[in-house]
């Protein structure tokens, strides 16, 4: 039973979906519900990944934990939760300001580097691998997020991605307009393609030269080089960014499409007068070197 004595007490309770519904119906006024968060938690419960939670009540009414309670209802699962029931009207304003742990936070605790770049890069790469395409949309728009409880598991599927992210991160000052996740994915996919028929070290050298020295730094380019055309496109994006107060009007798919197209033209010794990127969700295949 929830304790409504004057002093705060903690006790472990088993919350069934039926009990969760009663708790939710009588809850205190709270922030707007984020259904994506509810779905993530519900999936964790269904997969038996959800651990003991802390629910806070004020005089018997839920004031912190509505997403977890809704997830319990949505999943149909029974959960165990620690109950903190208090009578301090100012307590909620203190503990409710804490920020939710991000995927980058989780990866950092696991020892990964460049986590704020690695996290969105991992989401994009996982979509490409899972669906073979990316959906157009606003910058960093994704069709399927990765919940925090799964991010490490997904990261382990792509053990070479941190290297690609580190390469792009090391030259970011040369092309600040380029959102790093799209080109981190491109570097990874390029190394993967080259490694299928070349020595891994050689694959790294070729990918690093193309991404770091050509795309980012612009070394040894002529007007006939497809990378020259790509960099002209990036210059236009920089101008848009300045006009739109920091907002780049393109999508990760279009950037990835542009990078792959530029590579394909380069390795087949063809000119690229203008980058034409079709609408939709398709991506070209990477040509052999």
C-alpha positions in Angstrom: 0.0 0.0 0.0 1.1 3.6 -0.7 2.2 5.2 2.6 0.9 8.7 3.1 2.4 9.4 6.5 4.1 12.7 7.1 7.6 11.3 6.5 8.7 9.9 3.1 9.1 6.2 3.0 10.2 3.9 0.2 8.7 0.5 -0.4 8.7 -1.9 -3.3 5.4 -2.6 -4.9 4.1 -4.8 -7.8 2.2 -2.7 -10.3 -0.2 -4.6 -12.5 -1.7 -2.9 -15.6 -5.0 -2.6 -13.8 -3.4 -0.9 -10.8 -1.4 1.3 -13.2 -4.7 2.5 -14.8 -6.0 3.6 -11.4 -2.8 5.4 -10.6 -2.8 7.1 -13.9 -6.5 8.2 -13.6 -5.8 9.9 -10.2 -2.4 11.4 -11.0 -1.4 15.0 -10.3 -1.3 17.5 -13.2 1.9 17.0 -15.2 3.7 17.8 -18.4 2.5 16.7 -21.8 2.8 13.0 -22.5 5.5 11.9 -25.1 4.1 8.8 -26.7 7.4 7.9 -28.3 8.8 7.6 -24.8 5.8 5.5 -23.7 6.4 3.1 -26.6 10.1 2.8 -25.8 9.4 1.9 -22.2 6.6 -0.5 -23.2 8.9 -2.3 -25.5 11.5 -2.6 -22.8 8.9 -4.1 -20.5 7.8 -6.6 -23.1 11.4 -7.6 -23.7 11.9 -8.0 -19.9 14.6 -5.2 -20.0 12.8 -2.9 -17.6 14.3 -2.7 -14.2 12.9 -1.6 -10.8 11.7 1.9 -11.1 11.1 4.8 -8.7 7.6 6.3 -8.8 6.9 9.5 -6.8 3.6 10.3 -5.2 2.3 13.4 -3.4 -0.2 12.3 -0.7 -1.1 9.2 -2.7 -1.3 10.7 -6.1 1.3 10.1 -8.8 3.4 13.2 -9.7 6.5 11.7 -11.4 6.4 8.5 -13.5 3.4 8.9 -15.8 5.3 7.6 -18.8 6.3 4.5 -17.0 2.8 4.0 -15.7 1.3 4.4 -19.2 3.9 2.0 -20.6 2.8 -0.6 -18.0 -0.8 -0.2 -19.2 0.2 -0.2 -22.9 2.5 -3.3 -22.6 0.1 -5.3 -20.4 3.1 -6.2 -18.2 3.3 -6.2 -14.5 6.3 -4.2 -13.1 8.0 -3.8 -9.8 8.5 -0.2 -8.7 9.8 1.6 -5.6 7.2 4.0 -4.3 8.2 7.3 -2.8 5.1 8.9 -1.2 5.7 12.3 0.5 3.8 15.3 1.6 6.2 18.1 0.6 4.5 20.3 -2.0 7.9 21.8 -3.2 9.7 18.5 -3.7 8.5 17.9 -7.3 10.1 21.1 -8.6 13.5 19.9 -7.3 13.6 16.4 -8.7 11.7 17.0 -12.0 14.5 19.2 -13.5 16.9 16.4 -14.0 17.6 15.7 -17.7 16.8 12.3 -19.2 19.9 10.2 -20.1 20.7 10.4 -23.7 22.1 7.7 -26.0 25.4 9.6 -26.0 25.4 9.4 -22.2 24.9 5.7 -22.2 27.7 5.1 -24.9 30.0 7.3 -22.9 29.6 5.2 -19.8 30.5 2.2 -21.9 33.8 3.7 -22.9 33.0 5.0 -26.4 34.5 8.3 -27.6 32.9 11.2 -29.6 29.6 10.0 -28.3 27.5 13.0 -29.3 28.5 12.3 -32.9 28.6 8.5 -32.6 25.0 8.3 -31.4 23.2 10.0 -34.3 25.6 8.4 -36.8 24.7 5.0 -35.3 21.0 5.7 -35.7 21.5 6.6 -39.4 23.7 3.6 -40.2 21.3 1.2 -38.4 18.5 2.5 -40.7 20.6 2.1 -43.8 21.5 -1.5 -42.8 18.0 -2.4 -41.7 16.0 -0.9 -44.5 18.5 -0.2 -47.3 17.3 3.4 -47.5 16.7 6.6 -45.6 13.6 8.8 -45.6 14.0 12.4 -46.6 13.1 15.0 -44.0 14.5 17.8 -41.8 18.1 17.5 -40.8 18.8 14.6 -38.4 15.2 13.3 -39.0 15.1 9.6 -38.6 12.5 7.0 -39.3 13.3 4.8 -36.3 15.1 5.9 -33.1 17.1 3.6 -30.8 16.0 3.6 -27.2 18.7 4.1 -24.6 18.4 0.6 -23.3 19.3 -0.8 -26.7 21.9 1.7 -27.9 24.9 -0.3 -26.6 23.6 -3.5 -28.1 23.2 -1.8 -31.5 26.7 -0.2 -31.3 28.2 -3.6 -30.8 26.8 -4.6 -34.2 29.0 -2.0 -35.9 32.4 -2.2 -34.1 34.2 -0.3 -36.8 31.9 2.7 -36.7 33.7 4.6 -33.9 36.8 4.6 -36.2 34.8 6.3 -39.0 33.3 8.8 -36.6 36.8 9.6 -35.2 38.1 10.2 -38.8 35.3 12.6 -39.6 35.4 14.3 -36.2 39.2 14.9 -36.6 38.6 17.1 -39.7 35.3 18.8 -38.8 36.9 22.2 -38.6 37.5 22.2 -42.4 33.8 21.8 -43.3 31.7 23.0 -40.4 28.7 23.1 -42.6 28.7 19.3 -43.0 26.6 17.4 -40.4 29.1 14.7 -39.4 26.6 11.8 -39.0 25.9 11.5 -42.8 29.6 11.5 -43.7 30.5 9.2 -40.8 28.1 6.7 -42.3 29.6 7.3 -45.8 33.1 6.6 -44.5 31.9 3.5 -42.8 30.1 2.1 -45.9 33.1 3.0 -48.1 35.5 1.2 -45.9 33.1 -1.8 -45.7 32.9 -1.9 -49.5 36.7 -1.6 -50.1 37.5 -4.1 -47.4 35.5 -6.8 -49.3 38.3 -7.0 -51.8 41.2 -5.0 -50.4 43.4 -5.3 -47.3 41.7 -3.5 -44.5 44.6 -1.1 -44.0 44.5 -0.2 -47.7 40.7 0.3 -47.5 41.2 2.7 -44.6 43.9 4.7 -46.5 41.7 5.1 -49.5 38.6 6.1 -47.5 40.6 8.5 -45.3 42.1 10.2 -48.4 38.8 10.6 -50.1 36.8 11.8 -47.1 39.4 13.8 -45.1 41.7 15.2 -47.7 39.3 15.6 -50.7 35.8 16.2 -49.4 36.7 18.0 -46.1 40.0 19.7 -47.0 39.7 20.1 -50.7 43.3 19.0 -51.5 44.5 18.5 -55.1 41.2 19.2 -56.8 40.5 20.5 -60.3 37.2 21.6 -61.8 36.9 18.3 -63.5 37.0 16.4 -60.2 33.6 15.3 -59.0 34.6 16.3 -55.4 34.9 19.8 -56.7 31.2 19.8 -57.6 30.3 18.3 -54.2 32.2 21.0 -52.4 30.4 23.6 -54.5 27.1 22.1 -53.2 28.5 22.3 -49.6 29.4 26.0 -50.2 25.7 26.7 -51.1 24.6 24.9 -48.0 26.9 27.1 -46.0 25.3 30.2 -47.5 21.8 28.8 -46.7 23.0 28.1 -43.2 24.1 31.7 -42.7 20.8 33.1 -44.2 18.6 30.7 -42.1 20.3 31.4 -38.8 22.1 28.1 -38.5 19.5 25.8 -40.2 20.7 23.7 -43.1 17.9 22.9 -45.5 18.8 19.4 -46.5 18.6 15.9 -45.1 21.1 13.2 -44.1 19.9 11.0 -47.0 20.6 13.7 -49.6 24.1 14.3 -48.1 24.8 10.6 -48.1 23.4 10.3 -51.6 25.7 13.1 -52.8 28.8 11.6 -51.2 28.2 8.1 -52.7 27.4 9.6 -56.2 30.6 11.7 -56.0 32.6 8.6 -55.1 31.1 6.6 -57.9 31.9 9.3 -60.5 35.4 9.5 -59.2 36.3 5.8 -59.4 34.8 5.6 -62.9 36.7 8.7 -64.1 33.5 10.5 -65.0 32.7 14.2 -64.7 30.0 15.5 -62.4 28.8 18.9 -63.5 25.9 19.1 -61.2 24.7 17.0 -58.3 21.1 15.9 -58.9 19.6 14.2 -56.0 16.1 12.7 -56.5 13.4 13.0 -53.9 12.4 9.8 -52.0 14.3 7.4 -49.8 16.7 5.6 -52.2 20.5 5.4 -51.9 22.9 4.4 -54.7 25.2 1.4 -54.4 28.9 2.1 -53.8 31.0 1.2 -56.8 34.2 -0.8 -56.5 37.5 1.0 -56.5 
